Amino acid sequence: MLPSPWILAGVFLLGVLSGFLNTLAAGGTLLTLPLLTLLGLDLAVANGTNRVAILLQSAAGAWAFRREGLLPLRRAFRLAVPATLGALCGTLGVLRLPREALSPVAGAIILLLALSLLFRPSLWETPRHTPASPAGVFAALFLAGAYGGFLQAGVGIVLSWALVGAGGMDLVRSNGVRTVLVGCYTLASLALFLRADLVNLPVGLVLAGGSMVGAVLGARASVSKGNPWIRRALGLAAGASALQMLWQAPGWFNGL
């Protein structure tokens, strides 16, 4: 059933906010899942629906990086293999997780990431170089993909650490490669969510449209990317949303 125009308007605005924050500071998707649930989506459906927007964002980003000559496409597709394998495992894991357990797990993960935004914003900026062996890079990308397939929120920093920290890639090209990795594993993950009937396609497309508008606005904003104050504001908002998810989780905070 198609959601009401008011719900779709809220989803579009959420997409604009997420795309704007992703462009300026990264991590905007930390707000997407909890706010989609506040707009009426079941968390499991929100987790699948969010991937429609992510897939389209990744395709647009990869095209832009390729156009600027900042995307080594062959290497990107090679690195996408372990990330996609990991995402398939992560998605299968979250699909098998009881729905009543998903909210506290997701809330706890988002809360931890929000705390890192508040107290260690430098972690979301430039990863340190610690080149690893090919097996180590494979393992790092597999684990990053597994997390992306499981929840996705905040996966950008995980992939950045895998590509820059373990893989020794420079930050600019890692951003381009990351769009391909996210696009490839999201396509595989989305297929599993669609098969499980956990995707609201109209909402996903509206969210994607809003996020693209937000990305354009963010790119034109005068605020410098990586501003720690933006990250702290995002951390506060994401932390509050995560606490709301935990509060509403069955069996949590009973008797308080």
N, C-alpha and C positions, 0 to 999 in steps of 0.2 A: 504494500500500500504506500502511495506517495505521501510523504510528510506534508504538514500544512505549510503554507507560504511563510508563516512566521518562523517556523523551525528551520526552513531552508535559508531564510534571511540570516538567522543566527549562525548557521553552519558556514555561510559565506563569509560573515564577519570574522568568525573564528579562523577560517582559512587565511583571510587577509592578515590577521594578527600573527598567526603562525609563520606565514611566509615572510612578513616584515621582520620578526624576531630572528628567524633563521638567517636572513641576509645580514643583519647587523651584528648578531651575537651568537648564533647557533643555539640549538636546543629548544626552538619554538614548539616542536612536536611534544615536548614534555607537557604542554597544556592541552594538546589535542584530545588525548584519550579521556582524561577526567572531565573536560568540558563537554565532549560529545555525550558522555553519560548524563551530565546535568541537562542536556537538551533532549534526553529521553531515550537514547540508544542503550541497549544492553552492552556491557563492557566487552563481551566476546565479539559482538557484532561491530562495535566501535573499533576494536583491534583489527578486524578484517577490513572494514570500510576505509580506515585511515590509509591503507596501502594503495588504494586507487589514486589518491592525491600524491603519494610518495612516488609511485611509478611514473606519473606524468611529469612531476617536478624533475625527476632524475633524467628523463628523456630530454626535457628542455635544457637542463643544465649540461648534459653531455654534448648536445648539439652546440651550445654556446662555447664550451671549452674547446671543442674540436675546431670550431670556426676560428678561434684565436690561436690555434696551433699549440695548445697547452694540454693536449690529451694524446698520450701514446696508446693508441687504441689496441694494438696487438697485445701489448703488455697488460693492459687493463682487462681484456677478456681472459687472459691466462690467469691473472690474479682473482678473477671472478669465480673460478672453478671451486676453490676451497670455501669461499664465502657463500656460494650458492648451496654447496653440500651442507654446510653448517646451518644455513637458513632452513633447509628442508627438515633437518633434525629438530631445530628450535620450534618450527611451526607444528610439526607432528607432536612435539612435547606439549605445547600450549593447547592444542586441540584435544589432547587427552587429559588435560588438567580439569578437575571438577570446576564447574562455573562458580561455585561458592568460594573456591580457593583463589580464583583469579584476581578478585578485587584486592585482598590483602597483599598478595604477592606483587601485583602491579603498583599498588600504593606504596609499598615499602621500597621498591626499586626507584620509583620516581622521587620519593622523599630523600633517599640517599644522594641521588644526582642533584636534587635541589640544594641540599646542604653543601655539596661540593661547589656549586655555583656561588653560594653565599660566602663560604669561608676559604675556598681555594679556587678563585676564578682563573688563576694562571694555568690550571690544569686544562682549561678549555681553549687555550690560546696556542702556543707553539710547543708541540711535543719534543722531548729531548731525543737525540739520535742514539740509539743503542742497537746497531745492526745485528741481526740474528742470522742463523744458518737458513738455507732454503726450507728445511723442515720446520724451523722455528717460525718463519714467516707464514708457512702453510697453516701451522697450528694457530697462530694469532688471528689469521683471517677466518679460519674455520670457526673459532670461538666468537669472533665479532659477528660473523654471519648468523651463528646460532642465536646470539642475543637479538639480532635484528629480526630474525624469524619469529622469535618468541614474543617480543614486545615492541621493538623499534624505537621507542622514545629515548632520545639522547644517544642513538647509535653513532652519530657523526663523530663524536669525540673518541669512541671506541675504535672506529675505523681509522681515524687520524693517527691514533697511537700505534695501530698495527702497521699502517703504511709508512709513516714517518719514523716512529720509534723503532719498530722491529725491522722494517724493510729498508730504512735509510733513504727514503724518497724525499725530495724537496717538497715544501708545504704547498706551493702553487700547483705543481703537477699532481700531488696527492689529492687535491680537491677535485681535479678533473677525473682522475681514476676512480675516486670514491663515487662519483655519480654513476659510472658504469657498473661498479660493484653493487651499489644499492639497486639500480635498475634491474640487473640480472637476477639478484636473489629475491627482489620484491615480486618479480614476475612469477617465479616459481612458488613463492609463499602465497601470493594472491590466488593462484590456481587452486591451492589446497583449501584456502578459506572459501572460495567460490564453491568448491565441491562440497564443503560442509554447510553451505547455505548460511554463511556468516558475513555476508557483504551486502550492504544497502547501497546499490549502485547509484541511484539518484543523489543520495547524500554525498557519496564519495566524489562524484563529478562536480557537485557544487563546491565542496571543500577544496578540490583541486583548482577550480576557477578562482576562488578567493585567495588561495595561497600564491597563485601566479601573480595576481594583482599586488599582493603584499610584498612579493619579492621585488617587483618593479619599484614600488614605493620605497622599500628599504634601500635599494641600490641608489636611489636618487636622494636619499636623506643626507643631511650634512653631518650626522653623527658618525664618528669613525667606527669601523668594524672592530669588535673586540673590546669596546668600552666596558670596563669592569662594573660601572654603575648599571648599565643595561643588564649585565649578567646577574647582578644582585637583585634587581627588580624582577627579573624572570625567575630567579631562584625563590623569591618570596611568593610569587604567584603560583609556581609549580608546587612549592611546599604546602601552601594552603590547600591546593587542589588535591594533593596526595593525602593530606590529613582528612579531608572530606571523604575520600574513597575508603580510607581505613575506618573512619567513624561509621560509615554505612555498611561495612562488611559484616556479614552474619557472624555473631559470636564474639565480635571485638568490642572492647570497652563496655561489656555488659556490667550493669550494676553501678556504673559511674554516674 
